[in-house]
Amino acid sequence: MLAERFIDIIGADFFTGVPDSALKGLCDCLYERYGTEGGKHIIAANEGNCAALSAGYHLATGRVPVVYMQNSGEGNIINPSASLLNKEVYGIPVLFVIGWRGEPGVRDEPQHIFQGRVTLELLEVMNIPYAVINADTSEEELHGIMESFRQVFAEGKQAALAVRSGALEYSGKVSYRNNYTIRREEAIKHITAVSGDDPLIVTTGKAGRELYEIRCSLMQDHGRDFLTVGSMGHCSSVALGIAMNTKAKVWCIDGDGAAVMHMGAMSVIGAQSPDNLVHIVINNTAHESVGGLPTSAGHTDLAAVAAACGYKETYRVKTMDELDNVLGKARGGRVLTFIEVMTAIGARKDLGRPVTSSEENKLLFMEHLKKLGDRSLNG
């Protein structure tokens, strides 16, 4: 189905969400049609943020909003769905549009397998009626689904459309760019060179794939690195948990969308203030791994946020020379450090994926931490 017709048949005039590759056609069409700053379409920090935005929209207008997400975002909407939107609380109608990654029987990345298996079950547990949208779902069928949902919305309840990959198409060419020149992969190469044998934790998305290939090109083992393949927004908290239990310097490569998604983690890190943690955010102002639409980080000075949260040294760099300079300071220092690296959007077209399993990565990484010997508090 064409994304344009999907939007028209739904009939809503407010959309908010977190971009998803399975919903790329929808996301691109919304961006082309409404942008992100006109009040009709907001790319939010996380899916719970979207649910709350939608509640405000309904309270102000009485109309039914739409929240779109990858199914990994279902966890973020459970609390606001149960304690804010639910009929037994405020009874606020919302249509959830969910990209179904990891659908049973469809090959996908490891972080999507279990999530895909329980996607519909979570909706059932939450008493949210749903319909599945396939590539061959007709406009007439969607009209019928929406008609059945209208009674649900009238009762102050929520409903969901689980959209299979490839079900929505959009022929428009959406291109979002920034003016920064550092390539993310090149920045990661310089970080790995400086970090040496220290443990390195990387966020989900293309950054982890690039780090994996950099290790392969250098014929280095992958035990130094923990690839946080899922759980977007949480890799800095993983890094904090490690830093508090080792004397080794811990390096965290985060992403702008991930950092914004759970920005409260920075407050916790600042409060704990481990002197062996270097938190690096690669900020290309885009959700690149899921289509390339902008994040709000293009309007946010994350280094200033980190300073306000209690990080002892904070930097914002836009050139490789600046990056090398602050990496050297971080290498030689012993203080909680934050580095925001402003980078261009884009990755190699031949960028591969890790061939080792998540379980193998975990075991190799834990073994590497043990090998650090007297640098580990528990070693």
C-alpha positions as CSV (number, residue, x, y, z in Angstrom):
1,M,0.0,0.0,0.0
2,L,1.2,3.5,-0.7
3,A,2.2,5.4,2.4
4,E,0.2,8.4,1.2
5,R,-3.0,6.5,1.0
6,F,-2.3,4.8,4.4
7,I,-2.0,8.3,6.0
8,D,-5.1,9.6,4.3
9,I,-7.2,6.6,5.3
10,I,-6.1,6.8,8.9
11,G,-7.4,10.3,8.8
12,A,-5.3,11.8,11.7
13,D,-3.7,15.2,11.7
14,F,-1.1,14.6,14.4
15,F,1.8,12.1,14.2
16,T,4.6,11.5,16.6
17,G,7.1,8.7,16.7
18,V,10.6,7.3,16.6
19,P,11.7,6.3,13.1
20,D,11.8,2.6,12.1
21,S,13.2,1.0,9.0
22,A,10.1,-1.2,8.7
23,L,8.1,2.0,8.5
24,K,10.5,3.9,6.3
25,G,7.8,4.6,3.7
26,L,5.5,6.0,6.3
27,C,8.3,8.0,8.0
28,D,9.6,9.5,4.8
29,C,6.1,10.4,3.6
30,L,5.4,12.1,6.9
31,Y,8.7,14.0,6.8
32,E,8.0,15.1,3.2
33,R,4.4,16.1,3.9
34,Y,4.8,17.8,7.3
35,G,8.5,18.2,8.2
36,T,9.1,18.1,11.9
37,E,8.5,21.6,13.1
38,G,4.9,22.5,12.0
39,G,3.1,20.9,14.9
40,K,1.7,18.0,12.9
41,H,4.7,15.7,13.0
42,I,7.2,15.4,15.9
43,I,10.1,12.9,16.0
44,A,10.3,12.4,19.7
45,A,13.0,11.3,22.2
46,N,11.4,7.9,22.9
47,E,8.1,6.1,22.5
48,G,6.9,7.0,26.0
49,N,7.6,10.6,25.2
50,C,5.3,10.1,22.1
51,A,2.5,8.7,24.2
52,A,2.6,11.7,26.5
53,L,2.7,14.1,23.6
54,S,-0.3,12.4,22.2
55,A,-2.2,12.7,25.5
56,G,-1.6,16.4,25.4
57,Y,-2.7,16.7,21.8
58,H,-6.0,14.8,22.6
59,L,-6.6,16.9,25.7
60,A,-6.3,20.1,23.6
61,T,-8.2,19.0,20.5
62,G,-10.4,16.0,21.3
63,R,-9.0,14.2,18.3
64,V,-7.2,10.9,17.9
65,P,-3.4,11.1,17.5
66,V,-1.0,8.5,15.9
67,V,2.2,7.2,17.5
68,Y,4.5,5.3,15.3
69,M,7.5,3.1,16.4
70,Q,9.6,0.0,15.9
71,N,8.2,-2.9,18.0
72,S,11.3,-2.5,20.2
73,G,9.5,0.7,21.5
74,E,6.6,-1.2,22.9
75,G,8.3,-1.4,26.2
76,N,8.6,2.4,26.4
77,I,4.8,2.8,25.9
78,I,3.7,0.2,28.5
79,N,3.8,2.6,31.5
80,P,2.0,5.6,29.9
81,S,-0.4,3.2,28.2
82,A,-1.3,1.5,31.5
83,S,-1.1,4.5,33.8
84,L,-2.1,7.5,31.6
85,L,-3.9,6.6,28.5
86,N,-5.8,3.5,29.8
87,K,-9.6,3.6,30.0
88,E,-9.5,3.1,33.7
89,V,-7.3,6.2,34.2
90,Y,-7.9,9.1,31.7
91,G,-9.3,7.1,28.7
92,I,-7.2,8.8,26.0
93,P,-7.6,7.2,22.5
94,V,-4.4,6.7,20.5
95,L,-3.6,4.8,17.3
96,F,-0.2,3.0,17.6
97,V,1.5,2.1,14.3
98,I,4.2,-0.5,15.0
99,G,6.9,-1.7,12.6
100,W,7.1,-5.5,13.1
101,R,10.8,-6.4,13.2
102,G,11.8,-9.9,14.0
103,E,8.5,-11.4,12.9
104,P,8.5,-15.2,13.5
105,G,9.7,-16.9,10.3
106,V,11.4,-13.8,8.9
107,R,15.2,-13.5,9.2
108,D,16.3,-10.5,11.2
109,E,19.0,-9.3,13.6
110,P,19.4,-11.0,17.0
111,Q,18.0,-8.1,19.0
112,H,14.7,-8.4,17.2
113,I,14.1,-12.1,17.5
114,F,12.4,-12.3,20.9
115,Q,10.8,-8.9,20.6
116,G,9.3,-9.9,17.3
117,R,7.9,-13.1,18.8
118,V,6.1,-11.2,21.6
119,T,5.0,-8.1,19.7
120,L,1.3,-9.1,19.4
121,E,1.3,-10.8,22.8
122,L,2.2,-7.5,24.5
123,L,-0.7,-5.8,22.8
124,E,-3.0,-8.5,24.0
125,V,-1.7,-8.3,27.6
126,M,-2.3,-4.5,27.4
127,N,-5.9,-5.1,26.1
128,I,-5.0,-3.1,22.9
129,P,-6.9,-4.4,19.9
130,Y,-4.8,-4.7,16.8
131,A,-4.8,-5.6,13.1
132,V,-1.8,-6.7,11.0
133,I,-1.0,-4.8,7.8
134,N,0.6,-6.9,5.0
135,A,2.0,-5.9,1.6
136,D,-1.3,-7.1,0.1
137,T,-3.7,-5.3,2.5
138,S,-6.1,-3.3,0.4
139,E,-7.3,0.2,0.9
140,E,-10.8,-1.2,1.4
141,E,-9.5,-3.5,4.2
142,L,-7.8,-0.7,5.9
143,H,-11.0,1.4,5.7
144,G,-12.8,-1.5,7.4
145,I,-10.1,-1.8,10.1
146,M,-10.3,1.9,10.9
147,E,-14.1,1.8,11.0
148,S,-13.9,-0.9,13.6
149,F,-11.3,1.1,15.6
150,R,-13.6,4.2,15.7
151,Q,-15.8,2.5,18.3
152,V,-12.6,1.6,20.3
153,F,-11.5,5.2,20.2
154,A,-15.0,6.4,21.2
155,E,-14.7,4.4,24.3
156,G,-11.4,6.1,25.3
157,K,-9.2,3.1,24.4
158,Q,-6.2,2.6,22.2
159,A,-5.7,0.4,19.1
160,A,-2.7,-0.7,17.0
161,L,-1.6,-1.5,13.5
162,A,1.3,-4.0,13.3
163,V,3.0,-3.3,10.0
164,R,5.0,-6.0,8.3
165,S,8.3,-5.0,6.6
166,G,7.6,-3.9,3.0
167,A,3.9,-3.3,3.6
168,L,4.1,0.5,3.0
169,E,5.7,2.1,0.0
170,Y,6.7,5.6,-0.8
171,S,8.3,6.7,-4.0
172,G,9.5,10.1,-2.8
173,K,13.2,10.8,-2.3
174,V,13.8,12.2,1.2
175,S,17.3,13.5,1.9
176,Y,18.3,14.9,5.3
177,R,21.9,16.2,5.6
178,N,24.1,18.3,7.9
179,N,27.2,20.3,7.2
180,Y,29.7,18.4,9.3
181,T,32.7,16.7,7.7
182,I,34.0,14.1,10.1
183,R,33.1,10.5,8.9
184,R,31.8,8.4,11.8
185,E,33.9,5.4,10.8
186,E,37.0,7.5,10.8
187,A,36.2,8.9,14.2
188,I,35.8,5.4,15.6
189,K,39.1,4.3,14.1
190,H,40.8,7.1,16.0
191,I,38.9,6.2,19.2
192,T,40.0,2.5,19.0
193,A,43.6,3.6,18.4
194,V,43.6,5.6,21.5
195,S,41.7,3.2,23.7
196,G,44.1,0.3,23.1
197,D,43.2,-2.7,25.2
198,D,40.7,-0.8,27.3
199,P,37.1,-2.0,27.3
200,L,34.9,-0.3,24.7
201,I,31.1,-0.2,24.8
202,V,29.3,0.9,21.6
203,T,25.7,1.8,21.0
204,T,23.3,-0.1,18.7
205,G,23.3,0.7,15.0
206,K,25.9,1.3,12.3
207,A,28.6,2.4,14.8
208,G,28.8,-1.1,16.2
209,R,29.0,-2.6,12.7
210,E,31.8,-0.2,11.8
211,L,33.7,-1.0,15.0
212,Y,33.5,-4.7,14.3
213,E,34.9,-4.2,10.8
214,I,37.7,-2.0,12.1
215,R,38.8,-4.7,14.4
216,C,38.7,-7.2,11.5
217,S,40.8,-4.9,9.3
218,L,43.4,-4.6,12.1
219,M,43.3,-8.3,12.8
220,Q,42.4,-7.6,16.4
221,D,40.1,-9.8,18.4
222,H,36.7,-8.5,19.4
223,G,37.0,-9.2,23.1
224,R,37.7,-5.5,23.9
225,D,34.3,-4.5,22.6
226,F,30.8,-4.9,23.9
227,L,28.4,-4.4,21.0
228,T,25.1,-3.2,22.5
229,V,23.1,-4.5,19.5
230,G,19.7,-3.5,21.0
231,S,18.3,-1.6,24.0
232,M,18.7,1.8,22.3
233,G,19.7,4.5,24.7
234,H,21.2,2.3,27.4
235,C,24.8,1.7,26.3
236,S,26.1,4.5,28.5
237,S,24.5,2.9,31.5
238,V,26.1,-0.4,30.6
239,A,29.4,1.4,30.5
240,L,28.8,3.0,33.9
241,G,28.1,-0.4,35.4
242,I,31.4,-1.7,34.0
243,A,33.4,1.4,35.0
244,M,32.2,1.2,38.6
245,N,33.6,-2.4,38.8
246,T,37.0,-2.0,37.1
247,K,40.1,0.2,37.4
248,A,40.6,0.1,33.7
249,K,39.6,3.2,31.6
250,V,36.2,2.5,30.0
251,W,35.3,4.0,26.7
252,C,31.6,4.4,25.5
253,I,30.7,5.2,21.9
254,D,27.1,6.5,22.0
255,G,24.8,7.9,19.3
256,D,22.9,11.1,19.4
257,G,19.5,9.5,19.0
258,A,20.3,7.0,21.7
259,A,21.7,9.7,24.0
260,V,18.5,11.7,23.6
261,M,16.3,8.7,24.0
262,H,17.3,8.2,27.6
263,M,19.1,11.4,28.5
264,G,18.5,10.9,32.2
265,A,21.3,8.4,32.2
266,M,23.7,11.3,31.9
267,S,22.5,12.7,35.2
268,V,23.1,9.3,36.9
269,I,26.6,9.1,35.4
270,G,27.4,12.6,36.5
271,A,26.2,11.9,40.0
272,Q,28.3,8.7,40.3
273,S,31.2,10.5,38.6
274,P,33.5,7.5,37.8
275,D,37.0,8.9,37.0
276,N,37.7,6.1,34.5
277,L,34.8,6.6,32.1
278,V,35.0,8.4,28.7
279,H,31.6,8.9,27.2
280,I,31.7,9.8,23.5
281,V,28.6,10.7,21.6
282,I,28.8,10.5,17.8
283,N,26.3,13.2,16.8
284,N,25.3,13.2,13.2
285,T,21.9,14.7,14.1
286,A,20.1,11.8,12.5
287,H,18.4,8.4,13.1
288,E,20.7,7.0,10.4
289,S,20.4,3.3,11.1
290,V,16.6,3.4,10.6
291,G,16.2,5.7,7.6
292,G,18.2,8.9,8.3
293,L,15.5,11.3,9.6
294,P,16.6,14.0,12.0
295,T,16.9,13.7,15.8
296,S,16.4,16.6,18.2
297,A,20.2,16.5,18.9
298,G,20.7,18.9,16.0
299,H,19.1,21.6,18.4
300,T,20.9,20.4,21.5
301,D,24.4,21.1,22.9
302,L,25.0,17.6,24.4
303,A,28.3,18.7,25.8
304,A,26.6,21.5,27.7
305,V,24.0,19.0,29.0
306,A,26.8,16.7,30.2
307,A,28.5,19.6,32.0
308,A,25.2,20.4,33.7
309,C,24.9,16.8,34.8
310,G,28.3,16.8,36.5
311,Y,30.8,15.5,34.0
312,K,34.2,16.9,34.9
313,E,35.6,17.5,31.4
314,T,33.3,18.2,28.4
315,Y,34.2,18.8,24.8
316,R,32.4,19.5,21.5
317,V,34.5,18.8,18.4
318,K,34.0,19.3,14.7
319,T,37.3,18.5,13.1
320,M,39.6,15.4,13.3
321,D,42.4,17.6,14.8
322,E,40.1,18.7,17.6
323,L,39.1,15.1,18.1
324,D,42.6,13.8,18.3
325,N,43.5,16.5,20.8
326,V,40.7,15.8,23.2
327,L,41.2,12.0,22.8
328,G,44.8,12.5,23.9
329,K,43.6,14.4,27.0
330,A,41.1,11.7,27.8
331,R,43.7,9.0,27.5
332,G,46.1,10.8,29.8
333,G,43.5,12.0,32.3
334,R,41.7,10.4,35.2
335,V,38.4,12.2,35.3
336,L,34.8,11.6,34.0
337,T,34.9,12.9,30.5
338,F,32.3,13.7,27.8
339,I,33.2,14.2,24.1
340,E,30.5,15.2,21.5
341,V,31.8,14.5,18.0
342,M,29.8,16.3,15.3
343,T,29.9,14.1,12.2
344,A,28.4,13.8,8.7
345,I,25.6,11.4,7.8
346,G,26.5,8.3,5.8
347,A,28.2,5.0,5.9
348,R,30.0,2.7,3.4
349,K,27.6,0.8,1.1
350,D,29.5,-2.4,1.7
351,L,29.4,-2.1,5.5
352,G,29.0,-5.6,6.8
353,R,27.5,-7.1,10.0
354,P,29.1,-9.0,12.9
355,V,29.3,-12.7,12.2
356,T,29.7,-13.7,15.9
357,S,26.6,-14.1,18.0
358,S,25.6,-11.8,20.9
359,E,26.4,-14.6,23.3
360,E,29.9,-15.1,21.9
361,N,30.4,-11.3,22.1
362,K,29.4,-11.3,25.8
363,L,31.7,-14.2,26.7
364,L,34.7,-12.8,24.8
365,F,34.2,-9.4,26.5
366,M,33.9,-10.8,30.0
367,E,37.0,-12.9,29.4
368,H,38.9,-9.7,28.3
369,L,37.8,-7.9,31.4
370,K,39.3,-10.8,33.5
371,K,42.5,-10.6,31.5
372,L,42.9,-7.0,32.6
373,G,44.2,-8.5,35.9
374,D,45.0,-6.0,38.6
375,R,43.2,-3.2,36.7
376,S,39.9,-5.0,37.7
377,L,38.4,-4.3,41.1
378,N,37.1,-7.8,41.2
379,G,39.9,-9.5,39.3
